[in-house]
Amino acid sequence: MNSSQLLTSFKNPKLQFVRDLVKDRTTREETGLFIVEGVRLAEEVHKHHILPRSVFFSSLVSDRGMELVKKYQEALVDITEVKPDILDRLSDTETSQGILLVLPQKMMPMPAATDLVLILDQVRDPGNMGSMLRSAAAAGTGVVFVAPGSVDPFMPKVVRAGMGAHFHLPIVLAEWPQIREYCLEKNLPPLQILLAEAESGLSMWQADLTRPLAIVIGGEAEGPCQQARDLADALISIPMPGDFESLNAGVAASLLLYEIIRQRNS
């Protein structure tokens, strides 16, 4: 395959822009773009019929990866070949798989209404964030709101941990007034907002989770903020017969989401 250009300098403005998208949250927020790396996630992008803004690859890309490059070239996506060592320097991983995509953050529109919302409040661990997004996608969550104080859901570590969740559900960075408006005014009837609390609130086994809901999960370090507490209708907890203090936030979100599914399908 003959690429239209081969970049050999890390100082090239095109590559510096990609590096900024990898490293800098402000650049991602201002441009509305983010980075996806690796063949598996690139295949997920193609599977969901998402057109990248641009594609970068090196000669070390696998045959599977090169097939994707060819398909995007046929779709008239901007394709750039980069020297392998330069792509390694761009990559957020230890060793690049030879393919990197620049994608728009707004791939899926927010539904006018939904019966299940996940609100992530002050979640600062990228692995936990990615795990929650993955569980939310698997559970068929309508929208995930990421409240202020949380890690950027479009940073590379979160995208990798999400394993394709970003292509399955709307992920919205939002202030609390926007979250409140969507949950209580856009949805009719309004969503009941339940805040997960480790040691108080109604057990998820006793709570009625069949009605339209929004679940708030706070970060492990500080828990939910006061705005989250003010918005919540009630507290909900996960039973822990082992008398343990708390669960990993990603595990807690998964358990709550699947208890909702269980109740709604029983």
Buried (B, 14 or more C-beta within 10 A) or exposed (E): EEBEEEBEEBEBEBBEBBBBBBBBEEBBBEBEBBBBBBBBBBBBBBEEEBBBEBBBBBEBBEEEBBBBBEEBBEEEBBBBBBBBEBBBEBBBEEEBBBBBBBBEBEBBEBBEBBBBBBBBBBBBBBBBBBBBBBBBBBBBBBBBBBBEBBBBBBBBBBBBBBBBBBBBBBBBBBEBEBBBEBBBEBBEEBBBBBBBBBEEBBEBEEBEBEEBBBBBBBBBEEBBBEBBBEBBBEBBBBEEEEEEEBBEBBBBBBBBBBBBBEBBEE
